[in-house]
Amino acid sequence: MLKYVSMLVVLLFLSGAAIAQVVTDCQVERLKGKVKTIVEDSATLEGKPGHWKELRRRRVGTMSWDKQGYEVERIAGAVDQPMYKAVSSYNATQKTRTEHRYDFPIQGGVKGYILDSQGKPIKPPPPTQAPDDVVISEILYTFDDKGNRSGYAIYQRQKNSKKLVRRSALNWNTDGKLKEGQWYDGAGKLLFKFVYKYDAQGNEIEALMIVGQNTSRTTYSEYQFDAQGNWISRISQEDSVSAYNPNSKTTYKTYRQITYWQ
C-alpha cells in the first residue's frame, strides 16, 4: 500500500523547482518543453540487475496540461484500476485550483483499464456518475520568497460550505529541489513525511516515506530520457519496513509516454 500512496503523491505534488513567482504545474513537476500529456505505466520486475524479467505493465495514471503548463485533467489509478478523474480550472492569479472529480466504478460494469490485443492498458472506462454527483475541491497554493510552492491546502466543498481536509508544508534546498515535505489532515495531525535525495545531474535517486513508525525507502536508477530531456523510464527499488512486514522489497520499472504541444 505504501508503494501506491508514494507513487501517487510523487506523481501529483512533489517533484520540482520553481522558476517564477507563480509557477506552473509543469514547472513544479520539473518538466521540460511544452508537455501536453504524460501516460504512466509500471511493471514489477523479477530477477537481478541486468537480467530483469518484466511482468505485465499496469497503468498508473494520466496527466494533461494546457499550453501554459497548468494541469487540466488527471486520471489516477492503482494496480490497473482507475480510481477517479479530476478536471481542473484556476482563478485569475493561478494560485487557486478547483477540481471537479469523477469517480470510476469499482464494482460491476467494466473493471480496470481497457486493454489492447497484447494486454497493454489503453484507456479507462468512462466514469458513470452524473454531474450532480461530482466531488468538488479547492486547492490553495502558497509560495516562498524564491517562488517555490511552500505548501497547499485542500478544501472539500459541502453544499454551501467547504472543509479543510488536507494540507502540506514543503521545504526546498538551495538548488531549488524539493528536500522535504510533510502532509497533515484537516485537524493538523501529521499523516506522513517525505525526504528526498538527488544525484549531481538533479535526478531524484531516493525518496524516504515515513508514516508513524513505518518507513518506505524508494531508490531510483537507470534513467532514460527523450529528446526534450524528460525522463521516460527508470528503475525503482522499494524497501518497506514496518512492525507487520519487517523487510519487504519490490523492484519495478516506470514508463512515461510524453506528448508535446506543437
N, C-alpha and C positions, 0 to 999 in steps of 0.2 A: 504493500500500500504506500509506503514512503516513497518508492520509486515513482509512482504515478503522480503523487502530490508534488514531488520535487520537479518532475518534468513539466507538469502543467504550470507551476508557479514560475519556473525559469522561463518557459515559453512565453508567458503573458506579461511579466513585470520586471525581470531582474537585470538582464544584461545591459551594459552600455555606458556611454559617455555623452554628456550634453555639450552642445557647442554654441548655444544661443540662450537668450534669456527665457524664451518659451520654446522648448524643443518639441520636435515632432515625435510620434510614436516610433517611426523608423529609426530616428537618431537614438532613442532610448534603447532600441534593440541592436544598435551599432551596425546597422545595415548600410551598405554602400550602393550608390546609384539609386535610381527611381524604382524601387521594388513595388510590384503590383500585388503579387500573391506568393505565399510560401505554403506548400503542402508538405507535411512532415510525416514520415513513416519510421517505424522502428522494428528491428528484428533481434531476437535473442540469439546469442552466439554460444556455440559449444566448442570445446577443444582448447587449443593453446595458441598464443600469438604466432601469426604466420601460417597457421593451419586451422583457422576458424571454420566451423560449419554453421551456416546461417539457416535459421528456421524461417518459417513464412513471415513475410513483412506484415506489420499491422499499422493501420492508420492511427496517428496520434491526434492530428487536427489540421486545420487550415486557417490561415490568417490573410486578410486582404486590406490594402491601404489605398487611399486616393492619391492623386498626382502630387499633392502637397506633403504626403508622408504620414497622414493621420489614419488610424485604423478605422475601417468601415464595417468589417464583418469578421467574426471569429467563430469557428466550429470546433468545439473542444470535445475530446473523447479519451477513453482509456480502454485498453485491452480490446481494441477494434470495435468498441461500442460508442457511437456518437451520443453525447450527453445533452448538449444544448447548442443553439446558435445564438450569438449575440450581435445585434445590429447597432452601430454606434453613430451618434451625432454629437456636435460640440457647440459650446457657446461662442460668442464673438471673440473672446480672448484666448480660446483654445485651452483654458485651464479647467474646464468642467466638461466631462464626457457623460452623456446619457445613453444607457444601454437598454434596448428592448430585447428581452431574452425569450427564445422559443425552445421549449424542451422537446426532445425526441422521445418517442415511445420506448419503454423498456420491456413491455410485455405485449404480446400479440402483434400481428402485422409483421412487417419486415424488421428483423433484428440486425444490428450492426451495419457496416458499410456494404454497399453493393459491390460485388467482385466481378472482375473480367474473367475471360476463359482460362487464364493462367492462375486464377485465385488471388490476384492482387486487388487490394481495395481501390475503388474508383471514386465513389461519392456516397454520402449518407442518404438514407431515405428522407423524403420531405417531412418536416415537423408537422404534427397533426393538430396542434392546439389552435383554437380560434383566436383572433386578435384580442378579444376581451380577456383571454387567459394569459396574455403576455406578462412576464415579470419585468418591471421597470426599475432600474437602479441608476444612481448618480455617483460618479467617481470624481472627487475634487482633488486636484494635484497641488502640491506646494513645492517651492524651489529654493535652493540655497543661493548664496551670493555669487556663485560661479555658474549658475544656470542649470545645475543638476537637479533632478527631481529628488527632493529630500523626503518625500512621503506622499501618501494618498489616503483618502478616507472614502469608504464605500457606504452609501446610504441606500436602503431599500424603501421604495415608495409603498405606502399602505393607504389607499384611498386618498384622503386629503392631508396626510402627514407622511413623514419619512423617518426612518430609524437607522442609526449608525450600526452597521453590522461588522465592519472590518476596517482596520487602519494599519498603516505601516510607517516605519521610520528607517530611512536609507542613509548609509554613510559611504562616502566616496574617497578614494585615495588621491594623491596629488597628480596622478596621471589621468584622472577623470574616469576611472573604472570603479565599478561597484565593489566595495570592500566588505560590507556587512549589511544585513537587513533583518529587522525584527517585525513580526506580524502579530497583531493583537485583535481580540474580539471587540465587540461594541462596548463591553463593560471595562475594557482596559487590561484584560488578562492576556499574558503572553501565550501565544499559540505555538510558534516555532521561530527559529532563528537560522539564518544562513550566513556562512563565512566563505569568501571566495579567494582563489589564487590564480595568477596568470603567468604565462611564460614571457620571454623577452620580446616576442612579437605581439603581445597583447591578447593572445588566445587564452580562453579560460581553460585551466588544467585541473582545477579541483573546486568542488562545492561541498561544504560540510553543512548538513542539516541537523539541527538539534531540536528535539521535541521532548521536553522534560528530561528524563534520564536516558532516553534513547537517542542514538546518533545514526546518521546515514551519510557515508562519505562516498562521493562520486568523483572519479578522476576521468579526464578526457584526453585522448591522444589520437594519432593518425588522422589528422585533419586533411581534408581535400577541399579545394576552393574552385569557384568558377572564374570566368574572365573578369568579373567585376571585383573580385576579392572577397566575396561572401562564401562562407563555408557551406559545402553541400553534402558532406558526410563526415562522421567522426565516430570513434570507438569510445564507449562509456563503460566503466567498470565500477559497480556499486558494492560497497561493503557496509551492511547494516548490522548494528549492534543493539540489542535490547534484552530485557530480562527473559522474554519468551523465545527469542531467536538470537542466541549469543554470537553467531558467526554465519551470516547468510551473504553469499557473494553472487552477483549476477553481472554478466557481460552482455552488452547489446550494441548494435550499430544503428545510428540515426541517419536518415537520409532526408535532404531537403530539396524539393523541386521548386525552383525560383523562376518566376516570370517578372518582366520589367515593363514599365510604361515606355512607349516609344516617344 
